[in-house]
Amino acid sequence: MEKYILETKGLTHHFGKQPILTRLDLRVPPGSIFGFLGPNGAGKTTTLRLILGLLRKQEGTVLFSGRELSGHRVDVLSKVGTLIEQPSLYAHLSGTENLQIYRRIYGASAARVGEVLELVGLAGDAARKKAGRYSLGMKQRLAIAIALLPRPELLILDEPTNGLDPGGIVEMRELLQRLNRDMGVTVLVSSHLLAEVEKLVTHVGIINRGRLVFQGTLEGLKMLQNGPAGWMIETEDPRLGLGLLTPHFNASVSGERGLVLNITTREEAAAANRLLVQAGLPVYQLYQQQNNLETLFMELTHAAV
Ligand SMILES: Nc1ncnc2c1ncn2[C@@H]1O[C@H](COP(=O)(O)OP(=O)(O)OP(=O)(O)O)[C@@H](O)[C@H]1O
């Protein structure tokens, strides 16, 4: 088996003179749920459109299981389900009728309609309802049902939780997990919110201003945040404080009023506090810094200019 179900090599794109993507090497392992993350405007949609040939490629290579799209377009894309732009649904037709139309386009069997409705949780009454009366979450699920008709190996979804309420977000997460676990579908899902996909993904690629700033497993990303969390002291004169603390602790100045201490215990924090207060330096705040994944994501997407 190829190492990657989807790989881009040196994908580079400009709109006019403006560079949008710079040498993007995306690597999606088979069987993964890959979160393609980045702030608004980072270049996620452009990347996905280039991958699918919806936008003319300027530079670089896109490989599906080691094969280029050009020359094998129909063959390759028949194994890929997508939800990139707003799903084009027939509002006046029911869920089932929508699927019946698309199944003819894809050459899927009539029985497949019932299967995909079941898979996305739209069987029964929901299937008989007109798509125009669906909630956004149901529309998204119907669009995924359409994408599932040809039994894709890879599902590519651009911000599928955009605009969904918290319940809809959970449903979407459960659906994608089920498809991955039970059907073996590899999922590539983009999002600008790490928190929204953190519970879903196995792998992460983080893009900022058209460049990949992290790629690897979610575990690998979490390891990055496992450095010493540090304690923050807000005090009147951090430079004076630094002089008082450095003989005893590993400390540095942070901003106009902050001192960061590389310590691990509350006792050390209390001792540092005592040193400052006894020297007449007021301490306004003393707290352990939160070093969570969201903070790391913000750092990665802000620092890489
Ligand atoms: N057709 C276009 N012509 C010119 N510039 C474009 C075009 N499409 C996108 N851009 C620009 O390319 C950059 C990347 O846009 P893209 O839509 O790929 O980002 P994104 O990461 O998907 O963000 P969002 O979550 O906001 O959709 C943005 O600065 C955008 O304004």
The ligand as a MOL file (V3000), in Angstrom:
LIG
                    3D

  0  0  0     0  0            999 V3000
M  V30 BEGIN CTAB
M  V30 COUNTS 31 33 0 0 0
M  V30 BEGIN ATOM
M  V30 1 N -10.2100 33.6100 -6.7520 0
M  V30 2 C -9.4090 34.3230 -5.9760 0
M  V30 3 N -8.7910 35.4390 -6.4350 0
M  V30 4 C -7.9550 36.1410 -5.6650 0
M  V30 5 N -7.6510 35.8500 -4.3760 0
M  V30 6 C -8.2460 34.7640 -3.8500 0
M  V30 7 C -9.1590 33.9410 -4.6130 0
M  V30 8 N -9.5700 32.9230 -3.8050 0
M  V30 9 C -8.9570 33.1020 -2.6210 0
M  V30 10 N -8.1620 34.1910 -2.6390 0
M  V30 11 C -7.3100 34.6690 -1.5300 0
M  V30 12 O -6.4470 33.6200 -1.1850 0
M  V30 13 C -6.2140 33.5800 0.2130 0
M  V30 14 C -6.5350 32.1980 0.7390 0
M  V30 15 O -7.9200 31.9630 0.6390 0
M  V30 16 P -8.5950 30.5740 1.0280 0
M  V30 17 O -10.0550 30.6890 0.7410 0
M  V30 18 O -7.8420 29.4790 0.3840 0
M  V30 19 O -8.3290 30.5330 2.5890 0
M  V30 20 P -8.9730 29.6130 3.6910 0
M  V30 21 O -7.8450 29.1490 4.5360 0
M  V30 22 O -9.8120 28.5620 3.0640 0
M  V30 23 O -9.8360 30.6230 4.5150 0
M  V30 24 P -11.3870 30.6280 4.8510 0
M  V30 25 O -11.5150 29.7460 6.0450 0
M  V30 26 O -11.6300 32.0690 5.1420 0
M  V30 27 O -12.1090 30.1230 3.6230 0
M  V30 28 C -7.0630 34.6820 0.8020 0
M  V30 29 O -6.2500 35.8060 1.0030 0
M  V30 30 C -8.0930 34.9500 -0.2700 0
M  V30 31 O -8.5170 36.2980 -0.2170 0
M  V30 END ATOM
M  V30 BEGIN BOND
M  V30 1 1 1 2
M  V30 2 1 2 3
M  V30 3 2 2 7
M  V30 4 2 3 4
M  V30 5 1 4 5
M  V30 6 2 5 6
M  V30 7 1 6 7
M  V30 8 1 6 10
M  V30 9 1 7 8
M  V30 10 2 8 9
M  V30 11 1 9 10
M  V30 12 1 10 11
M  V30 13 1 11 12
M  V30 14 1 11 30
M  V30 15 1 12 13
M  V30 16 1 13 14
M  V30 17 1 13 28
M  V30 18 1 14 15
M  V30 19 1 15 16
M  V30 20 2 16 17
M  V30 21 1 16 18
M  V30 22 1 16 19
M  V30 23 1 19 20
M  V30 24 2 20 21
M  V30 25 1 20 22
M  V30 26 1 20 23
M  V30 27 1 23 24
M  V30 28 2 24 25
M  V30 29 1 24 26
M  V30 30 1 24 27
M  V30 31 1 28 29
M  V30 32 1 28 30
M  V30 33 1 30 31
M  V30 END BOND
M  V30 END CTAB
M  END
